[in-house]
């Protein structure tokens, strides 16, 4: 299943409607606290809420991710009676699915809880629209339908027509598979442990924040060689190796006679390992479909390696058609390499889209500006002041030099 679009209204910092078309490579840029991570993590929240793993309408703890302490933390400005809306467009082969859900916070005398106030699901044998009849009844009643219970964000009620129930069950199973396809790496990956235990079988995913990366390197044939080659090319000739014992193994770095356990290496070496494994595992086991999300892949890396990271994603886009990537970055070098590869014809411009996330003045929250990279590597609409720091500093130095020159000796 491929996620092709996500949208939200009144979700956290985004007061006004936000719509993101997702390409094979979707890149989020913007200043700190503008809402980039909020958007990058949204597919995880929605996929979990649509799967059989869902307990509440919107579970706020999903793996290592915390989306808030209460439902109000999801609502823009934490309005007591506020609502928020989500939308998603997905494809599964020839099937198309359109989902739009509005969740309203309802306060009673002694409690507060969210209720699905509007629901629309179209496609794949489902054509269902529900509009809440505003009342404190449980389960909530919907116009022309009656009471309907929800499991997560999908209806789960025996009173619905049999055909609708069957189609919803089919989609829920697909959403289960979709949730399993998501690999999320946050901005702080766990350090590589000094020793790791061999897995009895290869884990399904990389684990929370990439914690199972050592097990992938040990168990997946060919992956270690690919990762080691990337390190040698992009990180000053260092290679990755495993030192194995009977029940455990250790991830180490080698260069010539030098030998450094990852547990003793610099943060950049350790932090980038899950990022590299996340992409290179697709070359030894190409997925039919997956969604990789990574926040700040360049964390702790010298800028010289940022371009190599960009090429890592370029190759995934070219060689793995089922892979969808969402990357949040502050790296100008990363973006320049993407633009260069498009200008050189190595990457089709239609495969990449940029979004500039910016905080608005007053209480208007944040907004998203869509930026296309053109076939010549130029951009369609680059916001003023973005990555202008180096230029501004050089101008300031030149002004200072002129003033010094004007002062009599």
LUMVEXVEX-841019 format. One line per 2 residues: their letters; for each residue x, z, y of N, C-alpha, C, O. Coordinates in steps of 0.1 Angstrom, whole numbers. Each point is the difference from the previous one (the first is absolute). Example, Ala and Ser with C-alpha at 12.3 -4.5 7.8 and 13.67 -1.06 7.14 Angstrom:
2
as	132,78,-57,-9,0,12,9,0,12,10,7,0  -14,-14,11,9,0,11,-8,8,11,5,1,11
***
This chain:
409
xx	8,0,-12,-8,0,12,9,0,12,9,8,1  -12,-16,9,7,-1,12,-8,5,12,-12,-4,2
xx	18,12,6,-7,5,12,4,-10,11,12,-2,4  -22,-5,2,3,-10,10,-3,5,15,5,-7,9
xx	-12,18,-8,-4,4,14,-4,15,-1,-7,4,-9  11,4,19,-5,13,1,-4,2,15,5,-6,9
xx	-15,15,-7,-5,2,14,-4,15,1,-3,6,-10  2,-1,22,-5,13,2,-5,1,15,4,-7,8
xx	-13,17,-6,-5,4,13,0,15,1,-5,7,-9  10,-2,20,0,15,2,7,7,-10,-4,12,-4
xx	15,-18,-2,8,7,-10,12,5,6,9,-8,5  -7,21,-5,12,7,6,2,-5,14,-8,2,9
xx	20,-9,-6,3,-3,14,-7,-13,4,1,-4,12  -8,-3,-21,-6,-13,3,-15,1,4,-8,0,-9
xx	5,2,21,-13,1,5,-8,-13,-2,-12,0,-5  17,-11,10,-6,-13,-1,2,-7,-13,10,4,-7
xx	-18,-14,4,2,-7,-13,14,-6,-1,6,-6,9  0,7,-21,13,-5,-4,-2,-9,-12,-6,5,-10
xx	11,-17,10,-1,-8,-12,14,-6,-3,6,-6,9  -1,8,-21,13,-5,-4,-2,-10,-11,-5,3,-11
xx	9,-16,14,1,-9,-11,13,2,-7,10,2,7  -10,-1,-20,12,3,-8,6,-13,-6,-7,-7,-7
xx	19,4,10,7,-12,-5,9,5,-11,1,12,-3  6,-21,-4,10,5,-10,10,10,6,4,9,-7
xx	0,-11,20,8,10,7,-7,4,13,0,-8,9  -4,20,-8,-6,5,12,9,11,6,3,10,-7
xx	1,-12,19,9,10,7,-6,7,11,-6,-7,9  7,20,-8,-5,8,10,12,5,9,9,6,-5
xx	-10,-8,18,10,5,9,-7,7,12,-12,-2,2  19,11,4,-6,7,12,8,13,2,9,4,-8
xx	-12,3,19,7,12,3,-5,12,-8,-10,-1,-8  18,12,8,-4,12,-7,-14,5,3,-4,-1,12
xx	-3,5,-22,-13,7,2,-11,-10,5,-10,4,5  12,-17,-7,-9,-10,4,-11,-2,-10,-11,-5,3
xx	14,8,-16,-10,-2,-11,4,-10,-11,-8,-4,-8  21,0,8,4,-9,-10,-1,5,-14,-6,-6,-9
xx	10,19,7,-1,6,-14,-15,2,-4,-3,-2,-11  -5,5,21,-15,1,-3,-5,-13,-6,-8,1,-9
xx	12,-12,14,-5,-13,-5,7,-3,-13,-6,-5,-9  19,7,8,7,-3,-12,-5,8,-12,-1,-6,-11
xx	-4,18,13,-5,8,-11,-15,-2,-3,-5,5,-10  -2,-12,19,-14,-1,-2,-4,-6,-14,-10,4,-6
xx	17,-15,1,-4,-5,-13,1,11,-11,-8,-1,-10  17,10,11,1,11,-10,-13,8,0,-6,3,-10
xx	2,1,22,-12,8,2,-12,-7,-6,-8,6,-7  6,-18,11,-12,-8,-4,0,-3,-15,-10,2,-7
xx	22,-6,1,1,-3,-14,-4,12,-8,-7,-1,-11  12,13,15,-3,12,-8,-14,3,1,-6,4,-10
xx	-1,-5,22,-14,3,2,-9,-9,-8,-11,3,-2  16,-15,-2,-8,-10,-7,2,1,-15,-6,-7,-8
xx	15,15,4,4,1,-15,-7,12,-6,-7,8,6  8,-8,-19,-6,12,-8,8,13,3,-5,10,-4
xx	16,-11,10,8,12,4,-7,8,11,3,12,2  -12,-18,6,-6,6,11,-8,12,-4,-8,-1,-10
xx	9,12,18,-8,12,-2,-10,1,11,-12,0,-2  17,1,14,-9,0,12,-1,-14,6,5,-10,-6
xx	-13,9,16,-2,-14,6,14,-5,4,3,-12,-3  5,20,10,13,-4,4,10,12,-3,1,9,8
xx	6,-10,-19,9,10,-4,12,0,10,6,-11,3  -2,22,3,10,1,10,14,1,-6,10,-1,8
xx	-9,4,-20,13,2,-7,1,-11,-11,-8,1,-10  16,-11,12,2,-10,-10,15,-1,-3,8,-5,8
xx	-5,10,-20,14,0,-4,8,9,10,-4,11,3  15,-16,3,8,7,9,-5,-1,15,6,5,9
xx	-17,-13,-7,-5,-3,13,-11,10,3,-9,3,-8  10,2,21,-11,9,5,-6,-7,12,7,-4,9
xx	-20,2,-9,-7,-7,11,-6,9,9,-6,-4,10  6,17,-12,-5,10,9,-5,12,-7,1,1,-13
xx	-5,9,20,-5,13,-6,-15,0,-2,-5,7,-9  -2,-16,17,-15,-1,-2,-4,-14,5,8,-7,5
xx	-20,4,-8,-5,-14,4,1,-2,14,3,-12,4  -4,22,5,1,-2,14,14,-5,4,1,-7,11
xx	9,9,-19,13,-5,3,1,-15,-1,9,-6,5  -19,0,-12,0,-15,-1,-7,-6,12,2,-12,2
xx	-11,20,5,-8,-6,10,7,0,14,6,10,3  -7,-21,4,7,0,13,-5,11,9,-12,2,2
xx	21,5,4,-2,11,9,-7,12,-7,-5,9,6  4,-9,-20,-6,10,-8,-14,4,5,-3,12,1
xx	-5,-22,2,-14,3,5,-8,6,-11,0,-4,-11  -7,15,15,-7,9,-10,-10,-8,-8,-2,2,-12
xx	-5,-11,20,-11,-8,-7,4,-15,0,-8,-9,0  21,7,0,5,-14,0,0,-7,-13,-3,6,-10
xx	5,-19,11,0,-8,-12,12,-10,1,6,-2,10  -2,-3,-22,10,-10,0,-4,-11,-10,-9,2,-9
xx	15,-13,10,-4,-12,-9,13,-6,-5,10,-1,6  -12,-4,-19,11,-8,-6,-5,-13,-5,-12,-1,-4
xx	20,-9,3,-3,-12,-6,12,-5,-8,11,3,2  -15,-11,-13,11,-6,-8,-5,-13,-6,-12,-2,-3
xx	21,-8,2,-3,-13,-6,10,-1,-11,12,1,2  -17,-4,-14,8,-1,-12,-3,-13,-8,-11,-5,1
xx	21,1,-8,-3,-11,-9,5,4,-14,11,7,-1  -18,-12,-9,4,3,-14,-3,-13,-8,-11,-2,-5
xx	21,-7,5,-2,-13,-6,-9,-8,9,2,-1,12  -13,-4,-17,-10,-7,8,-10,9,7,-8,-4,8
xx	9,17,-11,-10,9,5,5,5,14,11,2,3  -21,-1,6,2,5,14,-8,12,2,-12,1,-4
xx	17,9,10,-7,13,2,1,4,15,11,0,5  -22,3,1,0,5,14,-6,14,0,-11,2,-5
xx	18,7,10,-4,14,0,0,5,15,10,-1,6  -21,7,-2,0,7,13,-7,13,-2,-12,1,-5
xx	18,10,9,-5,14,-2,1,8,13,11,0,7  -22,6,-3,1,10,11,-3,14,-5,-10,2,-7
xx	18,7,11,-1,14,-4,-3,9,12,8,-1,10  -19,8,-11,-4,8,12,2,15,-4,-3,5,-11
xx	9,3,21,1,14,-2,-13,7,4,-5,-3,10  0,11,-19,-13,6,2,2,15,0,5,6,-10
xx	-9,1,21,2,14,1,-14,7,-2,-10,-3,6  10,13,-15,-12,8,-3,4,14,6,10,2,7
xx	-19,7,-9,2,14,6,12,6,-5,8,7,8  -5,-8,-20,11,7,-6,11,-9,-6,10,6,-6
xx	-11,-19,8,10,-8,-7,0,-14,7,-9,-3,8  19,-4,-11,2,-14,5,5,-9,-11,9,4,-7
xx	-15,-15,5,4,-9,-11,-2,-15,4,-9,-3,8  17,-6,-14,-2,-14,3,-11,-6,-9,-2,4,-11
xx	-5,-14,17,-10,-8,-8,2,-15,3,3,-3,11  -4,-5,-21,0,-14,2,-13,-4,7,-11,1,-6
xx	13,-6,19,-12,-3,8,-3,-15,-1,-12,-4,3  21,-4,-7,-2,-14,-1,9,-6,-11,12,4,0
xx	-17,-12,-9,8,-5,-11,-4,-15,-2,-12,-3,-1  22,-5,0,-2,-15,-3,11,-5,-9,12,2,2
xx	-17,-7,-14,9,-6,-10,-5,-13,-4,-11,-1,-6  19,-9,8,-5,-14,-4,11,-7,-8,12,1,3
xx	-16,-7,-14,9,-8,-8,1,5,-14,-3,12,-3  7,-21,-7,2,4,-13,-12,6,-7,1,10,-8
xx	-13,-15,10,-12,5,-6,-6,11,7,-10,6,-5  15,-2,16,-6,11,8,-4,-5,13,7,-7,7
xx	-20,11,-3,-5,-3,13,-8,13,4,-12,0,-2  19,9,8,-6,13,2,2,5,15,12,0,4
xx	-22,4,2,1,5,14,-9,13,0,-11,0,-4  17,11,10,-7,13,0,1,5,15,11,0,6
xx	-22,4,-1,-1,6,13,-6,14,-1,-11,2,-5  18,8,10,-3,14,-2,-13,4,8,0,-4,12
xx	-9,11,-18,-11,6,7,5,14,5,1,9,-9  1,-8,21,7,12,5,-9,13,-2,-10,2,6
xx	15,6,-16,-6,12,-4,11,8,-7,9,-5,-5  -11,18,3,10,9,-7,-2,-1,-15,6,8,-7
xx	-14,-17,2,-3,0,-15,13,-3,-7,9,-8,4  -8,14,-17,10,-4,-9,-6,-3,-13,-8,8,-5
xx	12,-19,-2,9,-10,6,-7,-8,12,-13,1,1  20,-7,8,-6,-7,11,-10,-11,-4,2,-6,-10
xx	-12,4,18,-10,-11,-3,4,-12,9,4,1,11  -7,-13,-17,2,-12,7,-12,-8,1,-8,-1,-10
xx	6,-6,21,-12,-8,2,-3,-10,-11,9,-8,-4  -21,9,-1,-5,-10,-10,6,3,-14,-3,-8,-9
xx	12,18,8,7,2,-13,-3,14,-5,-3,2,-12  3,8,21,-2,14,-4,14,7,-1,10,-5,6
xx	-10,16,-13,13,8,-1,10,-8,-8,-3,-5,-11  16,6,16,11,-7,-7,12,10,0,4,5,11
xx	2,-3,-22,12,8,-1,12,-10,1,0,-11,-5  11,17,10,13,-8,2,11,7,-8,0,13,0
xx	8,-20,-6,13,5,-5,11,-8,7,2,-12,-1  5,20,10,9,-7,10,-9,-8,9,-10,5,5
xx	14,-17,-2,-7,-8,9,-9,-11,-7,-5,-9,7  3,11,-20,-9,-9,-7,-12,7,-5,2,12,-5
xx	-13,-18,5,-12,7,-5,1,2,-15,6,-8,-7  -10,19,2,0,4,-14,-13,7,-3,0,12,0
xx	-10,-20,-3,-13,6,-1,-8,-7,-11,-1,-12,0  -5,19,-9,-8,-6,-11,-13,-7,5,-6,-7,-8
xx	2,11,20,-13,-6,5,2,-14,5,-10,-7,3  22,2,-1,2,-13,5,-3,-10,-11,0,3,-12
xx	-4,-16,15,-3,-10,-10,11,-2,-10,12,1,4  -15,-3,-16,10,-1,-11,11,-11,4,12,3,-3
xx	-16,-14,8,10,-10,3,9,4,11,12,-3,-1  -17,10,11,9,5,10,10,11,-5,11,0,3
xx	-16,9,-12,8,10,-6,11,-6,-8,12,4,1  -15,-14,-9,10,-7,-8,11,-7,8,12,2,-2
xx	-17,-9,13,10,-6,9,9,10,7,12,-3,1  -18,14,3,8,10,7,10,6,-10,12,3,4
xx	-16,-1,-16,10,6,-10,11,-10,-2,12,4,-2  -15,-17,1,11,-10,-1,9,1,11,13,0,-2
xx	-18,0,14,9,1,12,8,13,1,11,0,4  -17,11,-9,7,13,1,12,-1,-10,11,5,4
xx	-13,-11,-15,12,-2,-9,11,-9,6,11,3,-2  -16,-13,9,10,-9,7,7,8,11,12,-1,2
xx	-19,10,5,6,8,10,10,10,-6,10,3,6  -13,2,-18,9,8,-7,14,-7,-2,10,5,2
xx	-12,-18,-7,13,-8,-2,7,-3,13,12,1,1  -20,-3,10,6,-3,13,7,13,5,11,-2,5
xx	-16,14,-7,7,12,4,13,1,-7,10,4,6  -10,-7,-19,12,0,-7,11,-10,4,12,2,-2
xx	-17,-13,9,9,-10,4,7,4,13,10,-7,4  -14,17,3,5,4,13,13,8,-2,-1,10,-7
xx	12,-14,14,12,8,-1,3,4,15,4,-9,8  -5,21,-5,3,5,14,13,8,1,2,9,-8
xx	6,-13,17,12,8,3,-1,5,15,0,-8,9  0,21,-7,-1,5,13,13,0,7,10,-6,-5
xx	-9,12,17,12,-1,9,11,9,-5,11,-2,4  -14,11,-13,11,9,-6,-2,0,-15,-8,6,-5
xx	17,-14,-1,0,0,-15,8,12,-5,9,4,6  -14,1,-18,7,12,-6,15,-4,-3,2,-11,-4
xx	7,21,5,14,-3,-3,1,-4,-15,-8,6,-8  18,-14,4,2,-3,-14,6,12,-6,10,6,4
xx	-17,-1,-15,5,12,-6,14,-1,-7,4,-12,-3  3,23,2,13,-1,-7,-1,-5,-14,7,-8,-4
xx	-17,13,-3,-2,-4,-14,-15,-3,-2,-9,7,6  6,-17,-14,-14,-4,-3,-1,-1,-15,9,-3,-7
xx	-21,6,3,-3,0,-15,-5,-14,-3,-7,-7,8  11,2,-20,-5,-13,-4,-15,1,-3,-5,9,-5
xx	-2,-20,9,-15,0,-2,-2,-6,-14,6,-9,-4  -16,16,-3,-3,-6,-14,-5,-14,1,2,-7,-10
xx	-8,4,21,-4,-14,2,0,-3,15,-1,9,8  2,-22,-4,1,-3,14,-12,4,7,-11,-3,-4
xx	12,11,15,-12,4,8,-7,-12,6,6,-11,3  -19,13,-1,-8,-11,6,4,-4,14,0,-12,3
xx	4,22,5,4,-3,14,12,8,3,7,6,-8  -3,-7,21,12,7,5,-2,15,2,9,7,4
xx	-22,-2,-5,-2,14,2,-2,2,15,2,-9,8  -7,21,-5,-2,4,14,13,-1,8,10,6,-3
xx	-10,-15,13,11,-2,9,13,-5,-7,11,2,5  -13,-8,-17,11,-6,-7,8,10,-8,11,-3,-3
xx	-17,14,-1,7,10,-8,4,-4,-14,9,6,-5  -15,-17,0,3,-4,-14,10,-12,0,1,-7,-10
xx	5,4,22,9,-11,0,12,1,-10,3,-10,-6  3,22,4,11,0,-10,-5,-4,-14,7,-6,-7
xx	-19,10,4,-6,-4,-14,-1,-15,-1,2,-5,-11  -6,-2,22,-1,-14,0,14,-6,-2,1,-10,-8
xx	8,15,15,14,-6,-2,5,2,-14,8,-9,-5  -11,20,-1,5,3,-13,-7,-8,-11,6,-4,-10
xx	-19,1,12,-8,-5,-11,-2,-15,1,-3,-7,-10  3,1,22,-4,-14,2,12,-9,-1,9,0,8
xx	-8,-8,-19,11,-9,-2,2,-10,12,-10,-6,5  22,5,0,3,-9,11,-2,5,14,6,-5,9
xx	-14,16,-8,-2,5,14,12,6,6,3,-2,12  5,10,-20,12,6,6,10,-10,5,6,2,10
xx	-5,-13,-17,9,-10,4,-4,-6,13,9,-3,9  -22,0,-7,-5,-6,12,2,10,12,4,-4,11
xx	-7,17,-13,1,10,10,15,1,4,4,1,12  5,0,-22,14,1,3,5,-12,8,9,2,9
xx	-13,-14,-12,4,-12,7,-4,1,14,7,-4,9  -20,9,-6,-4,1,14,8,10,8,4,-3,11
xx	-1,14,-17,9,10,6,13,-6,4,5,2,11  2,-9,-21,13,-5,2,0,-10,12,9,0,9
xx	-20,-8,-8,0,-10,10,-3,6,14,4,-6,10  -12,16,-9,-5,5,12,5,13,5,-1,4,11
xx	8,4,-20,5,13,3,14,1,-3,4,9,-8  4,-18,14,15,2,0,6,0,-14,10,7,-2
xx	-15,-14,-8,6,-1,-13,-3,11,-10,5,0,-11  -13,9,15,-4,11,-9,-10,-6,-11,-8,-8,3
xx	10,13,-15,-9,-5,-11,-7,13,-5,5,11,1  -16,-13,-8,-8,10,-6,2,0,-15,0,-10,-7
xx	2,22,1,2,1,-14,-7,13,-5,-4,9,8  3,-8,-21,-5,12,-7,10,6,-9,6,-8,-8
xx	-4,20,8,8,7,-9,-9,8,-10,-7,9,4  7,-14,-16,-10,5,-10,6,11,-9,11,-1,-4
xx	-19,10,1,3,10,-11,-12,0,-10,-8,-9,1  8,18,-10,-10,0,-11,-14,0,6,-8,-9,-4
xx	4,18,12,-14,1,4,-2,-2,15,-11,0,5  22,-2,3,-1,-1,14,10,-11,5,8,-5,-8
xx	-9,2,21,9,-10,6,1,3,14,-8,7,6  18,-12,1,3,2,14,2,-13,7,7,-9,-5
xx	-14,7,16,2,-12,8,12,2,9,2,10,7  7,-20,-7,13,1,7,2,-13,8,-5,-10,-3
xx	14,11,13,5,-11,8,15,-2,-4,8,9,-2  -4,-22,0,14,-3,-3,5,-11,10,-7,-9,4
xx	20,11,-1,7,-11,7,15,2,-3,6,9,5  -1,-19,-12,14,2,-5,1,12,-8,-7,1,-10
xx	16,8,13,2,12,-8,-9,12,5,0,10,-6  -7,-13,18,-8,11,5,-13,1,-8,-5,-10,-5
xx	1,23,4,-12,3,-8,-7,11,7,5,11,1  -18,-13,3,-7,10,8,-14,1,-6,-8,-10,-1
xx	4,21,-4,-14,2,-4,-10,-2,12,4,4,11  -15,-10,-13,-10,-2,10,-3,14,7,-3,0,12
xx	3,10,-20,-4,13,6,10,5,11,-3,8,8  15,-14,-8,11,3,9,2,-11,11,9,2,8
xx	-16,-12,-10,2,-12,9,-8,2,14,-8,9,1  11,-18,8,-7,0,13,-14,-3,-2,-5,-6,-9
xx	-3,11,19,-15,-1,-1,-4,-14,-1,-10,-3,-7  16,-6,15,-4,-14,-1,1,-6,-13,-9,-8,-4
xx	19,11,-4,2,-5,-13,-12,4,-9,-5,-7,-9  1,20,10,-10,5,-8,-14,-4,4,-8,-3,-8
xx	6,3,21,-13,-4,6,-5,-14,-3,-11,-3,-2  21,-6,1,-3,-14,-2,-2,-4,-14,-6,-10,-3
xx	10,19,-6,-1,-4,-15,-14,-2,-4,-2,-11,-7  -8,19,10,-14,-3,-4,-5,-13,6,-7,-7,-6
xx	11,4,18,-4,-12,7,5,-12,-7,-7,-10,-2  20,10,-2,6,-11,-7,-7,-2,-14,-3,-11,-5
xx	2,22,-2,-6,0,-14,-15,-5,1,-4,-8,-8  -3,12,18,-14,-4,2,-1,-15,0,-10,-5,-6
xx	19,-2,12,-1,-14,1,7,-7,-12,-6,-10,-6  18,14,2,7,-7,-11,-7,2,-14,3,-9,-8
xx	-10,19,6,-7,1,-13,-10,-12,-2,-3,-3,-11  -2,-3,22,-9,-11,-1,7,-12,-6,-6,-9,-6
xx	19,8,7,8,-12,-5,2,1,-15,2,-10,-7  -3,22,1,2,1,-14,-14,2,-7,-1,-2,-12
xx	-9,6,20,-14,1,-6,-9,-4,11,-6,9,7  4,-22,-5,-8,-5,11,-15,4,-2,-6,-4,-10
xx	0,11,20,-14,4,-1,-9,-11,3,3,-9,8  -15,10,-14,-11,-10,4,-4,3,14,-4,-9,7
xx	3,22,-4,-4,4,14,5,14,2,-1,8,-9  6,-5,21,3,13,4,1,1,15,1,-10,7
xx	-2,23,-2,1,2,15,11,11,1,-1,11,-4  12,-16,11,12,9,3,-1,4,14,-1,-8,9
xx	1,21,-6,0,6,13,12,8,2,4,8,-8  3,-10,19,13,8,3,0,2,15,-1,-9,8
xx	4,22,-5,2,4,14,14,2,2,7,8,-6  -2,-16,16,14,1,5,10,-2,-12,7,9,-4
xx	-6,-21,-2,9,-2,-10,15,1,4,9,3,-8  -7,-4,21,13,1,6,5,14,2,11,2,6
xx	-19,8,-9,4,14,3,14,3,-4,4,-2,-12  4,8,22,13,4,-2,10,-11,-3,12,3,-3
xx	-16,-15,3,10,-11,-3,6,-5,13,-6,-1,11  19,-3,-12,6,-6,12,-7,-14,2,-4,-6,-9
xx	3,2,22,-7,-12,3,5,-12,-7,-7,-10,-2  20,10,-2,5,-12,-7,-7,-3,-13,0,-11,-5
xx	-6,22,-1,-8,-2,-13,-14,-4,2,-7,-3,-10  2,4,22,-14,-3,3,-4,-14,-4,-11,-3,-5
xx	20,-7,8,-3,-14,-2,-1,-2,-16,-8,-8,-4  17,15,-3,-1,-1,-15,-14,5,-5,-5,-6,-10
xx	0,16,16,-13,5,-4,-11,-11,3,-9,-2,-9  10,-4,20,-10,-11,4,1,-11,-11,-10,-5,-4
xx	22,1,0,2,-10,-10,-6,4,-13,-5,-8,-8  6,21,5,-6,5,-12,-15,-3,-1,-6,-4,-10
xx	-1,6,21,-14,-2,1,-3,-15,1,-10,-5,-6  18,-3,12,-2,-14,0,0,-6,-14,-8,-8,-3
xx	18,13,-5,1,-5,-13,-12,4,-9,-5,-8,-8  0,20,10,-13,4,-7,-11,-9,3,-8,-4,-9
xx	6,1,22,-11,-9,4,2,-13,-6,-10,-6,-5  22,0,4,2,-13,-5,-2,-1,-16,-5,-9,-5
xx	10,20,-1,1,-1,-15,-12,7,-7,-1,-2,-12  -6,11,19,-11,8,-7,-13,-2,7,-3,8,9
xx	-4,-19,-12,-13,-3,7,-10,11,0,-8,1,10  8,7,-20,-10,11,0,3,12,8,-8,10,0
xx	20,-9,6,4,12,7,-5,-1,14,2,-10,7  -8,21,-2,-3,1,14,8,12,6,1,10,-7
xx	4,-12,19,10,10,5,-5,5,14,-4,-9,8  3,22,-6,-2,5,14,12,9,3,4,9,-7
xx	3,-13,18,13,6,4,-2,5,14,-3,-7,9  6,20,-7,0,6,13,15,2,4,8,6,-8
xx	-4,-11,20,14,0,3,2,2,15,-8,-3,8  20,9,-5,5,1,14,12,-10,2,6,1,11
xx	-3,-9,-21,13,-7,0,-2,-14,7,-7,-8,-5  14,6,16,0,-13,6,8,-10,-8,-4,-12,-1
xx	14,17,-6,8,-9,-9,-8,-5,-11,1,-12,-4  -10,20,-2,-8,-4,-11,-9,-11,5,-2,-10,-7
xx	-5,11,18,-9,-10,5,8,-13,4,-5,-11,-3  17,12,9,8,-12,3,3,-7,-13,0,-13,1
xx	3,20,-12,4,-8,-12,-13,-7,-5,2,-11,-5  -13,17,5,-13,-7,-4,-2,-12,8,-3,-11,-5
xx	5,12,18,-2,-12,9,10,-11,-3,-3,-11,0  15,16,-2,11,-10,-4,-4,-8,-13,2,-12,0
xx	-6,20,-10,-3,-7,-13,-12,-10,2,0,-10,-7  -9,14,15,-11,-10,3,5,-12,7,-4,-11,-3
xx	12,13,13,6,-11,8,8,-9,-9,1,-13,2  6,19,-12,9,-8,-9,-8,-7,-11,5,-8,-8
xx	-18,11,7,-9,-6,-10,1,8,-14,-6,-5,-10  12,16,10,1,8,-12,-13,7,-3,-3,4,-12
xx	-5,-2,22,-13,8,-2,-10,-7,9,2,-3,11  -14,1,-17,-11,-6,7,-5,10,10,-3,11,-3
xx	1,-16,16,-5,9,10,-14,6,-3,-4,11,5  -4,-18,-13,-13,4,-3,0,12,-10,-11,6,-2
xx	22,-3,-4,1,11,-9,3,13,7,-1,11,-7  3,-11,20,4,12,7,-9,2,12,-4,-9,6
xx	1,22,-4,-8,3,13,5,13,5,3,10,-8  -1,-9,21,4,13,7,-12,6,7,-8,-7,5
xx	8,20,-4,-10,7,8,8,10,8,7,9,-5  -9,-10,18,5,10,10,-10,11,2,-11,-3,5
xx	14,15,-8,-9,11,2,4,8,12,11,5,1  -20,-3,8,3,6,13,-10,11,4,-12,-2,-3
xx	17,13,9,-9,10,5,-5,-4,14,8,-3,8  -21,4,-7,-6,-3,13,0,12,9,1,12,-4
xx	-4,-14,17,0,11,10,-13,8,-2,-10,-5,-5  10,17,10,-12,8,0,-4,4,-14,9,3,-8
xx	-22,-2,5,-4,4,-13,-5,-12,-8,-9,2,-9  14,-14,12,-4,-12,-7,6,-2,-14,-3,-10,-7
xx	12,19,3,7,-1,-13,10,-11,0,7,-3,10  -6,-4,-21,10,-10,-2,-7,-14,-4,-12,0,-3
xx	19,-10,5,-5,-14,-2,11,-8,-8,12,4,0  -16,-15,-6,8,-8,-8,0,-14,6,-10,-6,2
xx	22,0,0,1,-14,5,7,-8,-11,10,3,-6  -17,-14,2,5,-9,-10,10,-10,6,-2,-6,10
xx	13,5,-17,11,-9,4,4,-10,-11,3,5,-11  -4,-18,13,3,-10,-9,15,-4,2,5,-1,11
xx	2,-1,-22,14,-6,1,-2,-15,-3,-5,-4,-10  9,-3,20,-2,-15,0,11,-6,-9,10,6,-4
xx	-12,-19,0,9,-6,-10,15,-1,5,9,-1,-7  -8,1,21,14,0,5,6,14,2,11,1,5
xx	-18,9,-10,5,14,0,-4,7,13,2,12,1  -7,-19,9,-5,7,12,-13,7,-3,-6,-2,-11
xx	2,11,20,-13,7,-2,-10,-4,9,3,-5,11  -16,7,-15,-11,-5,8,-3,8,13,-3,-6,10
xx	5,19,-11,-4,8,11,8,13,-1,-5,10,-5  17,-9,10,8,12,-1,-3,9,11,2,-4,12
xx	-6,16,-14,-3,10,11,12,3,8,12,0,-5  -14,2,18,11,3,9,6,13,-4,-7,10,-3
xx	20,-9,4,7,12,-3,4,3,-14,6,10,-3  -11,-18,-6,3,2,-15,14,-3,-3,5,-11,3
xx	3,20,-8,14,-2,-4,8,-5,12,9,-8,-1  -12,13,13,7,-4,12,11,10,4,6,-2,10
xx	-4,12,-18,9,11,4,14,-5,2,6,4,10  -1,-12,-19,14,-5,1,2,-8,13,9,2,8
xx	-19,-11,-5,0,-8,12,0,9,13,8,-2,9  -17,12,-10,-1,9,12,13,8,2,4,2,12
xx	2,3,-23,13,7,2,11,-8,5,8,4,9  -7,-17,-13,10,-9,5,-2,-2,15,10,0,8
xx	-22,-2,-4,-3,-2,14,4,12,8,5,-1,11  -8,13,-16,3,12,7,15,2,1,5,4,11
xx	3,-8,-21,14,1,1,6,-10,10,9,4,7  -15,-16,-6,5,-10,9,-3,5,15,8,-2,9
xx	-20,8,-7,-3,6,13,10,11,4,5,0,11  -2,8,-21,9,11,3,14,-5,3,7,5,9
xx	-3,-16,-16,13,-6,2,1,-6,14,10,1,7  -21,-7,-3,0,-6,14,1,10,11,7,-1,10
xx	-14,13,-12,0,10,10,14,6,0,5,3,11  2,-1,-22,13,5,0,10,-9,7,9,4,7
xx	-11,-17,-9,8,-10,7,-2,0,15,10,-3,7  -22,7,-2,-2,-1,14,5,13,7,2,-1,12
xx	2,11,-19,5,12,6,15,-2,4,8,-4,-9  -5,6,22,14,-2,4,10,9,-8,-3,12,-3
x	15,-17,0,10,8,-7,5,11,9,9,7,-4
***
